[in-house]
Amino acid sequence: MAELNDMSGPFNPNLRFSDFSKEFLTKLIGVWQWAWLQMDSAWFDEVKKRWGDKVAWECDLEMWLRVAESCNPRYAKLASIPLDNVVDSLKVLQLPLDNTMGGIFPVKYDIKNENHAVVTVSRCPSLEWCENNEADRIVPMCRQNEPKIIKKYIVNPNIEVTALKLPPRESKDDIACRWEYKLNVPEGKNVRSKEDVVDERPTDQIPELNDYSGPFYPNLTHKNLSKDLILKLMNGYQYAWIIMSGGYYDAVKKRYGSDAANGCELASWMRVGEKVNPRYAKIANIQLNTVLDSLKVTQLPLDNTVGLYPAEYDIKSPNHVVMTVTKCRTLDYFEKAEPERIVPMCHHLEKPVIEKYLVNPKVKVTPLILPPRKSPEDIACQWEFKIDQA
């Protein structure tokens, strides 16, 4: 089957990300990066609205530290990065959704040797938003939380991280921030030079990478990665998405209880669905005229029906479909660890979120089967989607 460059054709109930072209997957990751920032922002704003800045920053820090600890070692493992030196950790920083390659947080490197580097973040959209909208966020974000988060993000705890320049900045033409990374090694140990570990060739000349065990590429982008490595990273991104939301949820629950956490979670998912999901339809050339069109959109987000929440479809017509979610990793976890979260999530949160995720407000969503379930072998849930014909 030819690789797909969009989803303008018929609905494929057995779609896999491997069915898409590498070009489309890089576009999709771009939207995933946008979704990543929106989810963080949505949770932060909801917590701040209810309990103020101090609590919002505390929850934000707890979430990011949890993401770094749970997810970043996975990127190193799947890309075969050994984490022996500073340059290895700089590779890891290039791989998450909030990465240092591409257009979101572009950086410049001054690499002294394999164990000493200075990294300048030349542009930061989060900082720019704060400068234009809420300047009082800058100090807690950049001076209090970020140094702790960066320290965790590099994975190797032996690396010394020093902030050389942090906002607020005097001019919007200034850099965003600058960081020094240094790993002290025993005297007499051979330390490789920059020329031994760094390949500065331009992006269009970097060979396609199946892993990142070789030299460090300052000009790396997702386009330089093989399709196989991209698919592995995407699996890691989906896991990170769950960890991010769960990190915020647990931080709020610890302070204010389950009802408060459930309320924040619903508000956050609704905002993400509204702001992000129309972008999936746009990049995939989905027209959104039918139920099947909307179900195409649900195949594309980080929390999708392709791999993370696999589904089966009883297609009665283009505007009448029954979808059965055969496996739900979130439900599996709740059944083992937090069964009290099943009803709030599945009975109260899921329906309005699905409605928002479908983008088309004409689609009527009806739950047919919802947890709790009698056996782990049962389906997770079942939904009917319908557009009534005039």
Solvent accessible surface area in square Angstrom, and as a share of the most:
residue,aa,sasa,rsa
1,M,175,0.78
2,A,86,0.67
3,E,93,0.42
4,L,56,0.28
5,N,95,0.49
6,D,44,0.23
7,M,14,0.06
8,S,65,0.42
9,G,39,0.37
10,P,130,0.82
11,F,24,0.10
12,N,45,0.23
13,P,52,0.33
14,N,110,0.57
15,L,3,0.01
16,R,119,0.44
17,F,18,0.08
18,S,58,0.37
19,D,29,0.15
20,F,0,0.00
21,S,11,0.07
22,K,46,0.19
23,E,109,0.49
24,F,2,0.01
25,L,0,0.00
26,T,20,0.12
27,K,100,0.43
28,L,0,0.00
29,I,1,0.00
30,G,36,0.35
31,V,12,0.07
32,W,0,0.00
33,Q,18,0.08
34,W,81,0.28
35,A,1,0.01
36,W,3,0.01
37,L,37,0.19
38,Q,20,0.09
39,M,0,0.00
40,D,27,0.14
41,S,33,0.21
42,A,4,0.03
43,W,0,0.00
44,F,7,0.03
45,D,38,0.20
46,E,19,0.08
47,V,0,0.00
48,K,49,0.21
49,K,152,0.65
50,R,102,0.37
51,W,68,0.24
52,G,28,0.27
53,D,53,0.28
54,K,152,0.64
55,V,22,0.13
56,A,0,0.00
57,W,26,0.09
58,E,59,0.27
59,C,0,0.00
60,D,8,0.04
61,L,30,0.15
62,E,58,0.26
63,M,0,0.00
64,W,22,0.08
65,L,48,0.24
66,R,88,0.32
67,V,2,0.01
68,A,1,0.01
69,E,112,0.50
70,S,38,0.24
71,C,1,0.01
72,N,1,0.00
73,P,54,0.34
74,R,107,0.39
75,Y,4,0.01
76,A,3,0.03
77,K,170,0.72
78,L,38,0.19
79,A,0,0.00
80,S,58,0.38
81,I,9,0.05
82,P,76,0.48
83,L,41,0.21
84,D,98,0.51
85,N,6,0.03
86,V,1,0.00
87,V,4,0.02
88,D,8,0.04
89,S,1,0.01
90,L,2,0.01
91,K,5,0.02
92,V,0,0.00
93,L,13,0.06
94,Q,0,0.00
95,L,1,0.01
96,P,4,0.02
97,L,1,0.01
98,D,27,0.14
99,N,0,0.00
100,T,28,0.16
101,M,8,0.03
102,G,42,0.40
103,G,60,0.58
104,I,29,0.14
105,F,33,0.14
106,P,40,0.25
107,V,23,0.13
108,K,139,0.59
109,Y,41,0.16
110,D,67,0.35
111,I,7,0.03
112,K,96,0.41
113,N,43,0.22
114,E,14,0.06
115,N,12,0.06
116,H,37,0.17
117,A,0,0.00
118,V,19,0.11
119,V,5,0.03
120,T,14,0.08
121,V,19,0.11
122,S,40,0.26
123,R,108,0.39
124,C,19,0.11
125,P,35,0.22
126,S,37,0.24
127,L,1,0.00
128,E,44,0.20
129,W,109,0.38
130,C,4,0.02
131,E,40,0.18
132,N,99,0.51
133,N,87,0.45
134,E,48,0.22
135,A,66,0.51
136,D,100,0.52
137,R,19,0.07
138,I,8,0.04
139,V,62,0.36
140,P,21,0.13
141,M,34,0.15
142,C,12,0.07
143,R,117,0.43
144,Q,98,0.44
145,N,10,0.05
146,E,53,0.24
147,P,39,0.25
148,K,110,0.47
149,I,11,0.06
150,I,23,0.12
151,K,75,0.32
152,K,82,0.35
153,Y,11,0.04
154,I,0,0.00
155,V,34,0.20
156,N,15,0.08
157,P,102,0.64
158,N,108,0.55
159,I,0,0.00
160,E,87,0.39
161,V,36,0.20
162,T,62,0.36
163,A,39,0.30
164,L,88,0.44
165,K,84,0.36
166,L,27,0.14
167,P,3,0.02
168,P,79,0.50
169,R,35,0.13
170,E,178,0.80
171,S,48,0.31
172,K,127,0.54
173,D,140,0.72
174,D,48,0.25
175,I,37,0.19
176,A,3,0.02
177,C,17,0.10
178,R,83,0.30
179,W,5,0.02
180,E,37,0.17
181,Y,5,0.02
182,K,70,0.30
183,L,23,0.11
184,N,103,0.53
185,V,45,0.26
186,P,97,0.61
187,E,184,0.82
188,G,81,0.78
189,K,124,0.53
190,N,119,0.61
191,V,51,0.29
192,R,105,0.38
193,S,46,0.30
194,K,54,0.23
195,E,138,0.62
196,D,94,0.49
197,V,9,0.05
198,V,17,0.10
199,D,28,0.15
200,E,102,0.46
201,R,97,0.35
202,P,64,0.40
203,T,47,0.27
204,D,128,0.66
205,Q,111,0.49
206,I,14,0.07
207,P,63,0.40
208,E,107,0.48
209,L,20,0.10
210,N,108,0.55
211,D,52,0.27
212,Y,2,0.01
213,S,65,0.42
214,G,39,0.38
215,P,53,0.34
216,F,0,0.00
217,Y,11,0.04
218,P,29,0.18
219,N,60,0.31
220,L,2,0.01
221,T,35,0.21
222,H,21,0.09
223,K,140,0.59
224,N,11,0.06
225,L,1,0.00
226,S,6,0.04
227,K,41,0.17
228,D,81,0.42
229,L,1,0.01
230,I,0,0.00
231,L,46,0.23
232,K,90,0.38
233,L,0,0.00
234,M,2,0.01
235,N,89,0.46
236,G,5,0.05
237,Y,0,0.00
238,Q,10,0.04
239,Y,41,0.15
240,A,1,0.01
241,W,4,0.01
242,I,50,0.26
243,I,20,0.10
244,M,0,0.00
245,S,6,0.04
246,G,17,0.16
247,G,3,0.03
248,Y,0,0.00
249,Y,0,0.00
250,D,47,0.24
251,A,2,0.01
252,V,0,0.00
253,K,57,0.24
254,K,139,0.59
255,R,72,0.26
256,Y,87,0.33
257,G,29,0.28
258,S,39,0.25
259,D,125,0.65
260,A,16,0.13
261,A,0,0.00
262,N,29,0.15
263,G,23,0.23
264,C,0,0.00
265,E,18,0.08
266,L,59,0.29
267,A,36,0.28
268,S,0,0.00
269,W,28,0.10
270,M,53,0.24
271,R,69,0.25
272,V,3,0.01
273,G,1,0.01
274,E,108,0.48
275,K,96,0.41
276,V,1,0.00
277,N,1,0.00
278,P,57,0.36
279,R,102,0.37
280,Y,1,0.01
281,A,5,0.04
282,K,171,0.73
283,I,47,0.24
284,A,0,0.00
285,N,69,0.35
286,I,12,0.06
287,Q,121,0.54
288,L,40,0.20
289,N,106,0.54
290,T,33,0.19
291,V,0,0.00
292,L,28,0.14
293,D,20,0.10
294,S,0,0.00
295,L,0,0.00
296,K,12,0.05
297,V,0,0.00
298,T,15,0.09
299,Q,3,0.01
300,L,0,0.00
301,P,3,0.02
302,L,1,0.01
303,D,28,0.14
304,N,0,0.00
305,T,19,0.11
306,V,5,0.03
307,G,47,0.45
308,L,5,0.03
309,Y,37,0.14
310,P,37,0.23
311,A,14,0.11
312,E,110,0.49
313,Y,34,0.13
314,D,72,0.37
315,I,74,0.37
316,K,109,0.46
317,S,44,0.29
318,P,76,0.48
319,N,27,0.14
320,H,36,0.16
321,V,0,0.00
322,V,16,0.09
323,M,10,0.05
324,T,19,0.11
325,V,12,0.07
326,T,49,0.28
327,K,104,0.44
328,C,17,0.10
329,R,90,0.33
330,T,29,0.17
331,L,1,0.01
332,D,31,0.16
333,Y,112,0.43
334,F,7,0.03
335,E,57,0.25
336,K,178,0.75
337,A,54,0.42
338,E,23,0.10
339,P,79,0.49
340,E,100,0.45
341,R,19,0.07
342,I,9,0.04
343,V,64,0.37
344,P,31,0.20
345,M,28,0.12
346,C,11,0.07
347,H,79,0.35
348,H,120,0.54
349,L,15,0.07
350,E,52,0.23
351,K,70,0.30
352,P,37,0.23
353,V,10,0.05
354,I,21,0.11
355,E,67,0.30
356,K,62,0.26
357,Y,15,0.06
358,L,1,0.00
359,V,38,0.22
360,N,17,0.09
361,P,127,0.80
362,K,152,0.65
363,V,10,0.06
364,K,123,0.52
365,V,5,0.03
366,T,44,0.26
367,P,46,0.29
368,L,82,0.41
369,I,85,0.43
370,L,44,0.22
371,P,3,0.02
372,P,89,0.56
373,R,42,0.15
374,K,204,0.86
375,S,37,0.24
376,P,103,0.65
377,E,158,0.71
378,D,60,0.31
379,I,55,0.28
380,A,2,0.02
381,C,17,0.10
382,Q,41,0.18
383,W,1,0.01
384,E,39,0.18
385,F,2,0.01
386,K,73,0.31
387,I,21,0.11
388,D,103,0.53
389,Q,128,0.57
390,A,153,1.18
